[in-house]
Structure formats: C-alpha cells, structure tokens
C-alpha cells in the first residue's frame, strides 16, 4: 500500500521577512521546535531534525506558532488574523479557530495554566485580544497601542501579568486575569519594539527593538530597572529568549550576531557571529532565537534570514550544526548517485535555491557557488556517470552542479528563452525553452531544434529524446551532437503535454498532460500501451519510473500522488493531499520500495510503496 502517512517528512525552513522578527517556540521538554512556513506549521525534532510533523489546516500564510506550557497543544496564527489551537500529541485535530484581528497575527502567548492565549498583530479595530483556548471567550482586552503589536509575553506565575509592544515604541503592561491595561511605557525605546519576554521565574521582563536597546523591567510591577548593553549590537535586535534558570537571556540581531547576557550584571557572556567572516550578507541576519527549556546541554537555536536554523551551544565558539532547507515552493526534484557516495536527492525552489538531501539522514545542504536567482524549472542528472546535475531556471540560464562537491561548477550558459524543462542524454543536455529545444555539450551550445508547436517538456535516454508540445504532440528524436532527428510522432491527447519520462531501458515513454492524464507509449513505433490512468484532476507536474520499469509514480497540482502498475493498469495506489497546494516532483529511491516527493509546501516527503507489482 501507499499510505497517506509519510514515512519521513523533511521539513521546510521557517518563513522569514527582512526587517521583521520571526518567533520560534520550543516545547516544555526541549524536544521539539515549532515554526511557521508557508501555509503550514512544522513541529520538528530538535535532536533529529529529519523527523517532523506538519499542520496544514491554515488557509493563509502562517506567521507564528507557540506550544502550550502543558505540551499538549499548539496555538498558531496566520496573515488573516485567525488563530487555531490544535492537538500536537495525538492526530493534530483542530480544537478551536478564532478570529482575533483584521490583519496579520504577529505573536501569541499562553498563560502558565495553558488556559488563556493572548494574540497580537496588525488590525483595524484592535491590535490584540485575550481568549480562553477551548471556547474563545474573552478574558481581557489588549488596549493601549496605536500601531501593530509585534510581541507579547505572559508571566507564568500569579499574580498574572502580560506585556505587549510594537511599532508605536510603547510597552504596555497588563494586570490579569482578566487582563486589563495597567501602564504604558513610552519613553524607553526610540524605534519599533520587536521582542518582549518575562523570565521563567517571573521576576524580570525584557524588551528589545530596532533601536538596538535592551531594557529590563520588574516582572511584577512593570517598573523599569534600567538599560543594558548599549552599543553592543550594531543592528536591530529582533528576538529575545530566557534561559530556564532566569539568570541569562539571549538576543538575535540584524548585525548577524547572537549574544548571551547576564541579566543581573548586564554584561555579555558569549557572542556568536553567523555567516562567513567579514561578510555582510543580509541572509545571515539573525531574526529569531529560542532557548529551549528542559534541556541539559545549554543549546540555543537561532534563525537566519535565509531560513537556516543554527544550533549554538553555550561555551562553544562555532555552531554545533546548521539545518538548511527550502523556504519557498519546491519546483523541481531529481535523484542522483555519485561514485562512492550514497543516493542523493536534489531539489530546486521558486527562489532559485538548489539543495541536496542525504537520503539516509534527511539532512539538506544548499549548493554553493554561483547559483540561480529565480524559479528553478528543471533538474537533470547526467546519464554517463560524471556526477553532474544540470539545472535551468527563470533567470534564463543553464548551470551545472558537481554532485560530489555539492557546488556549482563553472558551466553557465545563457538561454535564448525561458526554460520549461531540461534532460540529459549520454553526453548531451537538452533544454526545452519557449523558443524550441537547445542542445548543449560540456556547457556549450551545439545546436537547436524547433518543432511545429511550443515546447512544454523534454526527456532523454541514451541517444533518444522526446519533445512534448503545447499542441499535445510528442516527437521521438535521435540525438546527435548538434541536432535532433525526428523518428516517430505521437498524438498523445487533446491536452498540452506537461511531463515526460522514459522507462529505465528506454523502451517505453510515459506522458503526463495538463488535465491530469498519464499515458504510456512504445518508443520503437509510437503505439499505445495504456491510456487508463486518468484519476488525477489537474496538471501532471512530474512522472517517474521505478528501477525495473514496472511501476510509474505521478504527482499533480491536485495535491495527490498515484502509483500505477504496468502489468495491471486497473490497479493503483494513492496518497491524497500529499503536499499542500500541489505536488511538483516525484522520484523513486534506490531499492524501488520508496518514493520521494516535493511540493508547494517546501517540504520533502518519503512514502513507502507496498502491494503493487
């Protein structure tokens, strides 16, 4: 069977926005991390980041997620002002959905009893609200602000206190419950306030912001205690988080640094600078940080603007590890094996990022070097075993990645039009563009082929190529160094061709079209093998054969994955809603019993296939 439960979910990276904080949350035991990515919320194992869970019930861009102190629930917010509370231990069932503001939810906070939630953000009538998680009943009004609120925190002890701060440079202190306005502190920060946090023991409140200032307040009265660390951070401070003993806290800044502070002495205990030395790359700005409680290893996790999660251990100068991945929709997927290396998955995304994934561990590594700057339209491994992946993107270039070194090589060719697809034969690379098919060898263009209709997809096997077109035709061609020679024409369907794949021995060609049909033809004479596979309801984005050529996997914009049997065309396996908003790539893993998929949710998933022959 092909179950609806993925064997592995290799999570997307957190979504980030330049100039905005991104709030991270860890559970009370320090075992899992919660964050927003696209329209999903991911709960990710801290010790084994390849293990993740995905919540997909939000209909809009998600913005923040927070574990309840009890560890049983997560509250998450989105760009439309909705807060959802859901079970994070059982099956992920939604327990409540509440409309809080008329705009983006920027932050959430739970009280110590895991009963009340304050949600804040950007609204019209109000900028925040306090509710009970199970009924949505009002248990306090969040007043005192004139612009969007960026951060909120609730004191975990009684008497209950809360603090919220935002773009009006105003920190407002609330008494509860129910929460009511107590004090507004307007003269401490001179620019946007991005982060506030009560210490775990409730004695101290801290606020940080775009003015690079750190202010401390009495946790019970809200009385300002003083400012510390003036001039230490050279950029906006986006985030703050306390150690479990309440003696120290950590800050993350646009100056690419993460700093630990002694709260009582007001001094820096340790500082890390992320990214390459001397670099000023904005991707290395630190926009979020969390100090997971319940751990004994003094681990902190910071978030770079690039989406990288940096594991920092107090007392060590370098990150223990850096977790990479995609922040935007994955648009291409392929698998490769380099000599002496384990099987590797390669993915390209909407923003031009290309990552390699170690199949055995699920860890990702972004390809180094001169990378693409726009939508990656195709990835193709060479067939002659040179350990190279060719990629094309909407920056209208063809580039090459060295599989072993995981870095872009010097090959970079300008294309004549926007690429639709790429394929690699024995020694030739074919790029389907809006202008036709361009033929390359060793990165140099050697010829062109112009079919009668606009090219939509290309595939290659040895010295044979298939060219799919807008008019639903497919031409089987012989590849020479500088040209394609048409041999057989196939009129596949009434719909534009959207995906092509040769079987492993090259005798069959699978064709996917824009209406969701999958057809198989013999390459030798163009005769039809089967046209019965019509269960998809939207454009086929990717098709892939297993190693023996007996099974075919297809992915579609309808969010589903199907596995079809050539021996028994009436039998199939299905995963519904495999990727939120569409599957963009499928690939068989070595051994033929597992499929990898990728999609618009920026995640990679691995599925076990059983029950088809």
Buried (B, 14 or more C-beta within 10 A) or exposed (E): EBEEEBEBBBBBBBBBEEBBBBBBBBBBEBBBBBBBBBBBBBBBBBEEBBBBBBBBBBEBBBBBBBBBBBBBBBBBBBBBBBBBBBBBEEEBEEBBEBEBBEBBBBBBBBBBEBBBBBBBBBBEEBBBBBBBBEEBEEBBBBBBBEEBBBBBBBBBBEEBBBBBBBBBBBBBBBBBBBBBBBBBBEEBBEEBBBBBBBBBBBBBBBBBBBBBBBBBBBBBEBEBBEBBBEEBBEBBBBBBBBBBEBBBBBBBBBBBBBBBBEBEEBEBBBBBBBBEEEEEEBBBBBBBBBBBBEBEEBBBBBBBBBBBBBBBBBEEEEBEEBBBBBBBBBBBBBBBBBEEBEBBBBBBBBBBBBBBBBBEEBBBBBBEBBBBEBBBBBBBBBBEEBBBBBBBBBBBBBBBBBBEEBBBBEBBBEBBBBBBBBBBBEBBBBBBBBBBBBBBBEBEBBBBBEBEBBBBBBBBBBBBBBBBBBBBBBBBBEBEEEBBEEBBEBEBBEBBBBBBBBBBEBEBBBBBBBBBBBBBBBBEEBEEBBBBBEBBEBBBBBBBBBEEBBBBBBBBBBBBBBBBBBEEBEEBBBBEEBBBBBBBBBBBBEEBEBBBBBBBBBBBBBBBBEEBE
